[in-house]
Amino acid sequence: MSGKIGTVRSLALAAAIGMLSAAAVQAQTAAQPAQDLTATPLQELPSVADLADRLLPAVVEITIESGGGDGADTPDSQQDTPDTTPENSPGSGNPDDPNNPFKDFFDEFLKRGQGGDQPKQKMTSMGSGFVVDASGVIVTNNHVVEGAESIEVHFHDDTILKGELVGRDPKTDLAVIRVKPKKPLPTVAFGDSDKLRVGEWVMAIGNPFGLGGSVSLGIVSARNRDINAGPYDDFIQTDAAINKGNSGGPLFNLKGQVMGINTAIFSPSGGSVGIGFSVPSNTAKNVISQLIQYGETRRGWLGVKIQAVTDEIAESLALGNTQGALVADITAGGPAEKAGLQPGDIIVEFNGRPVTAMRDLPKIVAETPIGEKAPLKVLRKGKEVALTAEVGRLEDGEKMADASGAKKPQPAAPAVVTVLGMTVTSITDELRTKFGIDKDLKGAVITEVAKDGPAADKRLEPGDVITEAGEQDVLGAADISARVGDAKKAGKSSILLLIAKGGKSGEMRFIAVKLKE
C-alpha cells in the first residue's frame, strides 16, 4: 500500500514540476517582445518585367519552308533543332495520348508544321532571332535557316515580313537574314560575354514550341563548355529554360545586352531540363560582322592538324605539364610549313595569346586577321623555338588540305619486327594495296596486333602506319625496334609514335605507347 502511495506522490510531484516549468516558459515568452518578421528587410529577386517589355519587340519568330520530302518528323536529338514535332514536352505527357490536356495545342502545332491534312510536300519549321540593325538585319542560328526555300519573320506587333538569307556559318551555327521594313525596327546590342560570371542572372527570349514572345529567367551555370558541336566550341551553359524553337534567340544579361545566342540543349525528351547552351557574344560578333559584310566567313588559317597533349604524351616528351597543342600533321604549302613548323612541335603561344589547351588554338587562329604575321612559341624536343607565320584564309586552306601530302624520306628495304605487342612491316606495294594505304604515305605498317599487348591498349590496328617513333622519322620496320631500344635505355616508360590511322595521311595522330617488359 505504501508503495502505491509513494508512486502517486511521485507522479503528483512530477506533474507539479511540469506545470511550474510551463508557467516559467509562458512567463519568459511574455517578457520577450514578439518579433515582427515584416520589419526585417528581405532580399528579393529583381523584377525583369520592365526589361522584358523593352526587349521583346526586338526578338522575332522565324518560320521557314523547305522541301520536306515525305514530311517525316525531325528525329529527337540532344541538340535543339527546329522541329515540327515537339515530343514529350516536360509536364505535358505524350502528345498522342487522348487524355493529354495539351493535345489540342500539339495538334495545332503539328498542323502548322505539316500543313494539316494536306499532302506533306513541304516542311515548315520555326526558330527565333533578334534584330541588331534598325534597317532590318536579324541574327539567328544556321540550323534554323539551313535549307530554307522561303523565310518569314514574325514580329512582336504581329507584323510579318519576308526574310532573305544574307549568310550563314555552320562552324558556329550562326546566320544572318535581312528584312525590308517600312520603318526602323527596335534593336538590341551585343555585350561583352568575357565579363559574364557563373551565377549571374540571364534572361532568354524566344519562340519555344511556336509560342512566340516567351521569356525565361535563370543563371549562368558554367562557361567555356565544349559539347563537341564544332571546332570553336566555347558555350555558355544556362539553366534559363531553352526549348525547341528557342534556337537563334538571344540570352540577355540584366542590362539588356545580348550575351549569347541560344543554340543547343541536352535533353532525353527534347524539352528543357535546365541544361542549355548559348554561343558567346564575343564569338558571334566577328562572325556576324563578316556575314553582313561578305556573306561568308573569312577566318585565319595556319595549316596544321593538332591534338591534345595527354599525360602519357607529356611523359614521353619529358614535359612538365599538358599545356599547348601538339602538331600531328602539316598541310603542304600552308602557312605552318612556310613558317618552319614540324610534326611533334607543341604550340604554346600564338600571336601573343597563350595556348593553354588544344581547343584554344583553332579559335585564336580563326580570329587573327588574314595576312597578319603572327609570332609563335613552340616546344621542340624540349627547347622553346620562336617562329613567325603569315596567317592564311581557312576557306582557301580547306581546299588545299585534301591535296596536301607530308614530305617523308624514302623507305628502307622491307623488314619485319615484333615489338610492343604488334608486328610491323616495311611498306611494300602489296601491303599498300592490301590495307589501302595512301600512295605517298611512308613509314612502317602494322600487320598484326596481340590482344593483350601495349599496342592493343592504345587501339592500334592492322593497317595503321607508323611514320615517326621517338620523334624521328621511320624509314622502315627496323627503325621501330631501334627507337624502342633507345627509349628503354633512356629510362622512359613510353614511346611516342606518329600514326596514320588506317593508312590515311589525313588521319595523323600521336600516340604514347607503354614500354612494357
Salt bridges, closest charged atoms under 4 A:
GLU61 OE2 - ARG112 NH2 3.21
ASP76 OD1 - LYS244 NZ 3.33
ASP83 OD2 - LYS244 NZ 2.93
ASP107 OD2 - LYS103 NZ 2.97
GLU146 OE2 - ARG168 NH1 3.97
GLU149 OE1 - LYS122 NZ 2.53
GLU152 OE1 - HIS154 NE2 3.44
ASP169 OD2 - ARG299 NH2 2.29
ASP173 OD2 - HIS143 ND1 2.66
ASP194 OD1 - ARG223 NH2 3.90
ASP234 OD2 - LYS363 NZ 2.66
GLU296 OE2 - ARG298 NH2 3.83
GLU296 OE2 - ARG393 NH2 3.05
GLU312 OE1 - LYS458 NZ 2.13
GLU315 OE1 - LYS514 NZ 3.75
ASP345 OD2 - ARG380 NH2 2.76
GLU349 OE1 - LYS377 NZ 3.89
GLU367 OE1 - ARG353 NH1 3.08
GLU395 OE1 - ARG393 NE 3.14
GLU398 OE2 - LYS171 NZ 2.96
ASP438 OD1 - LYS504 NZ 3.73
ASP457 OD2 - LYS516 NZ 3.07
GLU461 OE1 - LYS501 NZ 3.91
ASP464 OD2 - LYS501 NZ 2.72
GLU507 OE1 - ARG509 NH2 3.21
